[in-house]
Amino acid sequence: MRTWTMPALAGLALAGALSFTPQVGRSADHREAPAVDLRPASDINDIYAFVSPTTPGNVVLIMTVNPVADPDFAGTYAFSPNTRYRIAADVNGDVVFDRYVDLFFTPVANGSQTFTAFLPGGRKIVGTTTPGTVRPSGPNEPIINSSPDNRIKIFAGLTDDPFFFDGVGFSRALAGTGGFRGEDSFAGFNVSSIVIELPASLIAGSSKKIQIEGFTSVNVSRDDKSGLSQHLSGRRLVQFDRVGNPAVATAFIPAAQRDAFNQSNPRSDARRWAPTIVSALKSLGTSDENIAILASVAVPDTLKLDLTQPQGFPNGRRPADDVVDTLLTLVFNTPTGDEVDANDVPFPSTFPYLAPPQQAN
């Protein structure tokens, strides 16, 4: 059984950085590989996991897709009906995932979608997405889909992109043509978000230390466009993308290998990807001590969450956590920041914990 400790997690996984190019959309895990460019609704941007600030016995899990969503076209962004959206938990440290939350979406009808969420213990919730809008009066109120006992809540729809980072400033700094601007490159853009709050025992069992991974798998059958029957039959679903920590693929994995990384099993990370990750850090001049810290986070690339410890990256990840500054400091062996310390709009303190979607000007 693989074990991990909080000191070993003082690292983060590169949120937006090392092999970054002037294409800002490719920072974090936004459009980081050729295949995901072709299926943005199946492209995982970020995964978050944290203890609920309103109900301490609950855990909040978040997955965002559809990167760099323009508010002027809010009605065109949807979840794919040919994709399984999965948030998985390993409860004993062996990198074999024990519990899952799976969501399947219907095609868009009248501006919204219906989804079916399959949860641990045979639970199932059927819900509705919150439609995006370009009206000047503001976005729709979030539709909160709940279990009959109200212990489980699910939101699915457009939100403001919770990732904040000066991508252009970083690109200029790497090129030697300038420094950080202190401007959030993701300000003004939306993403499609899935937010799930549920009792910690449902996703973690009796464990207090879990590893979280987000997966998308695409339905390759031309005959069945619903995706839902694939959950029942278990056939023709092919892993498409995966994310644990922010931007491991973007930061550590060469561009030509990112599709292979996204489609690989986290259990193979130590054997298959550790040499590549260490090589990338050495080329940046990262110290051996910090390489060990960062490698412990990225290998395997899972988001670690200790329910008994204070929350905040690298113990889980909350939307407001400034992951970039921690990452840059470790990579460059000295206190470093991008001068963007918060999201462009405040995060709410209650479910669904993400800011409402940006509206067209």
Secondary structure, DSSP 8 states (H G I E B T S, - for coil): -----TGGG-----SS-TT--S-GGGSTTSS-SHHHHH-GGG---EEEEEE-SS-TTEEEEEEEEEEEE-GGGGGG----TTEEEEEEEESSSSS---EEEEEEE---BTTB-EEEEEEGGGEEEEEE-B-----TT-------EE-TTSS-EEEEEEEE------HHHHHHHHHTS-------TTTT-EEEEEEEEEEHHHHHTT-SEEEEEEEEEEE--SS--SSHHHHHH--SEEEEEEESSTTHHHHHS-GGGHHHHHTS-GGGHHHHTHHHHHHHHHHTT--HHHHHHHHHHHTTT-EEEETTS--BTTBSB-TT--HHHHHHHHHHTS----S--S-SS---SSTT-S-------
